[in-house]
Amino acid sequence: MTDATLPARLNTDIATAMRARDQETLDALRMLKTALTNKRVELTRDLDDLEALQVVTALVKQRRDSVSQFAAAGRQELADKEQREAGILERYLPAALDAAALAALIDEAVRESGATSARDMGKVMKALMPRLAGQVVDGKAVNEQVKARLGAG
C-alpha cells in the first residue's frame, strides 16, 4: 500500500473509475468499501491496517473460490468476471511473500516448536501463523509446505 490510508485511496480510486466510466472496477471497489464499512460497524470502531487487509484478503479469497466453482459448472463468463474482480481487489494487498522467505519462516517455526514429524503440525502452525500476520500467503500452500517439511524431517 502507499502512504495513503486504504479508505482514502479507495475513495480516490472510486472517483477515478467513475470518471473513466469503468463500471466493473467501480462495482468491485464499491463492494470493497461496503465490506470495510460493514466490518467497521461490526467492530464499532475504525479498522486498523491489519484488519482492513484481512477484509481485502477475504474478498479476494471469495472471488478465487467463485472462479473455480463457476469454471467447474461451465460458467466461464462468470468465472472470468470473478477473476477480473479479484485482480482489481489485489491492488490493495501488499506484495505476496516469496517462496524463499516463506520456506525460511517455516524452517524457523519448525526449529522453534521442536517438531519432528507430521504429528507436530499443530505446533508448527501455531508458531508460524503470527509470523505470517499481515502477509499475503495462500493458506493451503503454507499447509502443504509445512506437511512436506515435516514429512522430510
N, C-alpha and C positions, 0 to 999 in steps of 0.2 A: 504494500500500500504506500501511498505518498504521504506527505506531511499532513494533508487534509484529513479530517475525520471521515469515517465511512459515510455517515449521513450527509455531510456537506458535499462530498464527492458524488454521492448518489443523486442528490438534487441537481447538481451541475450536469451530470450525465443525462438525467431525465429531460432537462431543458434542451440539451443538445439534440437528443433523439426526437423531441417534439419539433424542433426547428427543421431537422432533416427529414421529418415525416417517416421515420423508421419505426413502424408500428411494432414489429417483432421485438426489437431492442427495448422499446418503450414498455411493452407488456411485461417483459422479463424484469426490467428494473422496477416497475411498479409492484410486481409480485414480491421482489426482494424488500422493497420499502415497507410493504404491508406486513411481511413476516417479521421484520425488525421492530415495527410498531407493536405488533401483537406480543412479541417477546418482552418488550419494554413494559407493556401494560400488565402482562402476566407477572413480571418481577416487581412491579410498582416502583421502578427506578430506571435511570438511564443504564444502558448496557456498557460494559467495559469492552475493550478491544477484543479480548479473547471470546467473550460471549457473542459479540457481533460476528466474529469469524466462524463460530460454531453454527450460527444461523445460516450463513452463506454456505458453509460446508454441507449442512443438512439438505439445503435446497439443491445443491449440485448433485449430491448422492441420490436424491429423489429423481432428478432428471435422468441420471445414469441408469437407475433401476428401471425407469419407464422406457428408456431406449431399448433395453434388452427384452422387456415384456412386449412392447409393440412390434419389435422385429420378429419375435417368436410367433406372434399372432398374425404375421403377414401384413402389418400396417406400417409399411416403410415410410410413408409420408409423415405419419405421426412420430415415428422414431427419429426421422431427420429433424423435425421441429424441436423435439426434446433435446437432441444433440446440440442444435444451434443455441438453445436457451442455456444449456449447461456451459457452453463456450462463453456466452455473454457474462454469466454469473462468475465464472472462474477468474475473470479480470479483477475481481475484488478479493482474491485469495493471494497470499504470498506464494513465491515460487515453491514448487514441491521439493521435499527433501531428497537429495540424490541417493543412489543406491549405496555408494561407499560410506556416506555419513550414516545412513540407516544401519548398515552392517556393523559399523563401529559402535553405535548405540546399543545394538543387540548384544554384541560381544561384551560390552561393559555391564549390561544388565545381567547377563549370564554369570559373569565373574562375581558381581556384587551379591547375587542371590545364591551363589554356590550350587547352581543347577547342574545336574549330571545326566539327566535322562528326560524323556518326554513327559514323565510323571511330574516333573518340576515346572511344567509350562506356566502354571498359575503364578508361581513365584517370579518367574522371569517377566511375565506380562505386568505384574504389579510393580516391579522395579522399572520397567520400560515406559509405561504409559505416562507418568509425569514428565519424562524427558521429551515426549512427543507432543505435549500440550502446545497448541498454537502452531504446530507444523501441519503441512498438507501431506498426508500419507494415506495410502489405501490400507484400511484396517485388515482386510483379507490378505493382502500381500505381506503385511507385517506378521500376521499369524502364521502364514506358510513359511516365511523365512525363519521365524523362531523355531517352528517344528523341525525344519531342515537342520538348523544349527544344533538343536538338541539331539536329533537323530544321529548326527555325526559325532556327537560328544560323548 
